[in-house]
Amino acid sequence: MEAIKIQGGDDIPSVILDAENGIFQISGRSMPEDVTAFYDPILEWLEELAEEYSKKIVFEFKLEYFNTASSKLLLDVLMKLEEMHEDDKEVLVKWYFPDDDEDMEEAGEEYADIVDVPIELVSYES
């Protein structure tokens, strides 16, 4: 499977989806103009990963900010990971947030309540 590598900017997050090296990460700010067009290839890639990948998946979210439209698509990403978890694949989500950002911490907690996949909340010094 070909890796997806997107260099982030002011409105789009950095994305590294690299099955060969076991790197699965979305980081930065997510507020793309067309959120569906941005996240659809990611969701399709995860669908392919679910069929072909058998190793442990540690998916890292290191977001500084995301808008409401992105929150739905991030949930879709988490739901794909939940499907893999339900298919007995080993999946762990690491949700990173600055130690002074209660909103980002709460977002991780809310996602953890919604999806049935192990989510580890990881605070870091901002």
C-alpha positions as CSV (number, residue, x, y, z in Angstrom):
1,M,0.0,0.0,0.0
2,E,1.2,3.4,-0.9
3,A,1.8,5.8,2.0
4,I,-0.1,9.0,2.3
5,K,2.0,12.0,3.3
6,I,0.5,15.4,3.4
7,Q,2.4,18.5,4.5
8,G,0.3,20.5,6.8
9,G,-0.4,24.2,6.6
10,D,-2.5,26.9,8.2
11,D,-5.8,25.1,7.4
12,I,-4.9,21.5,6.8
13,P,-3.2,19.0,9.1
14,S,-0.1,17.1,8.5
15,V,-0.9,13.5,7.7
16,I,1.4,10.5,7.7
17,L,-0.2,7.1,6.9
18,D,2.7,4.7,6.3
19,A,1.8,1.1,6.9
20,E,5.3,-0.1,5.9
21,N,6.9,1.8,8.7
22,G,3.9,1.6,11.1
23,I,3.3,5.4,11.3
24,F,-0.2,6.6,11.5
25,Q,-0.5,10.3,12.5
26,I,-2.7,13.4,12.0
27,S,-1.3,16.5,13.5
28,G,-1.6,20.3,13.4
29,R,-4.7,22.3,12.6
30,S,-7.7,20.8,10.7
31,M,-10.0,23.2,9.0
32,P,-9.8,22.5,5.3
33,E,-12.1,24.4,3.0
34,D,-13.6,21.1,1.7
35,V,-13.3,18.8,4.6
36,T,-14.9,15.8,2.8
37,A,-12.5,16.1,-0.1
38,F,-9.6,16.2,2.3
39,Y,-10.6,13.3,4.5
40,D,-12.1,10.9,1.9
41,P,-8.7,9.6,0.6
42,I,-7.7,9.0,4.3
43,L,-10.9,7.0,5.0
44,E,-10.4,5.0,1.8
45,W,-6.8,4.3,2.7
46,L,-7.9,3.1,6.2
47,E,-10.5,0.8,4.5
48,E,-7.6,-0.8,2.5
49,L,-5.5,-1.0,5.6
50,A,-8.2,-2.9,7.4
51,E,-8.2,-5.5,4.7
52,E,-4.4,-5.9,4.3
53,Y,-2.7,-5.0,7.6
54,S,-2.2,-7.5,10.5
55,K,0.3,-5.7,12.8
56,K,-0.6,-3.5,15.8
57,I,-1.9,0.0,14.8
58,V,-1.0,2.9,17.0
59,F,-2.8,5.9,15.5
60,E,-1.7,9.3,16.9
61,F,-3.7,12.5,16.9
62,K,-1.6,15.5,17.7
63,L,-4.1,18.3,16.8
64,E,-3.7,21.9,17.9
65,Y,-7.2,22.8,16.7
66,F,-10.0,21.4,14.5
67,N,-13.3,23.0,13.4
68,T,-16.7,21.5,13.7
69,A,-16.7,20.1,10.1
70,S,-13.4,18.3,10.8
71,S,-14.8,16.9,14.1
72,K,-17.3,14.7,12.2
73,L,-14.6,13.4,9.8
74,L,-12.2,12.7,12.7
75,L,-15.0,10.7,14.2
76,D,-15.3,8.8,10.9
77,V,-11.5,8.0,11.1
78,L,-12.0,6.8,14.7
79,M,-15.0,4.7,13.6
80,K,-12.9,3.0,10.9
81,L,-10.3,2.2,13.7
82,E,-13.2,0.9,15.8
83,E,-14.2,-1.4,13.0
84,M,-10.7,-2.8,12.8
85,H,-10.7,-3.2,16.6
86,E,-13.9,-5.1,16.4
87,D,-12.4,-7.4,13.7
88,D,-9.8,-8.4,16.4
89,K,-7.0,-6.2,15.1
90,E,-4.8,-4.6,17.7
91,V,-5.6,-0.9,17.7
92,L,-4.5,1.9,20.1
93,V,-5.3,5.6,19.6
94,K,-3.1,8.1,21.3
95,W,-4.7,11.5,21.6
96,Y,-2.1,14.2,22.4
97,F,-3.1,17.5,23.9
98,P,-1.2,20.4,25.4
99,D,-1.4,20.3,29.2
100,D,-3.1,23.7,29.2
101,D,-5.7,23.0,26.6
102,E,-8.9,21.7,28.3
103,D,-10.9,21.8,25.1
104,M,-8.5,19.4,23.2
105,E,-8.4,17.1,26.3
106,E,-12.2,17.1,26.5
107,A,-12.5,16.3,22.8
108,G,-10.3,13.2,23.3
109,E,-12.5,12.2,26.2
110,E,-15.7,12.7,24.2
111,Y,-14.3,10.6,21.3
112,A,-13.3,7.9,23.9
113,D,-16.9,7.8,25.1
114,I,-18.3,7.5,21.5
115,V,-16.1,4.8,20.0
116,D,-15.2,1.4,21.3
117,V,-11.4,1.5,20.7
118,P,-8.7,2.0,23.3
119,I,-7.8,5.7,23.5
120,E,-4.9,6.9,25.5
121,L,-4.9,10.6,26.4
122,V,-1.4,12.0,26.5
123,S,-0.7,15.5,27.8
124,Y,2.4,17.3,26.9
125,E,3.9,20.6,28.0
126,S,3.0,23.4,25.6
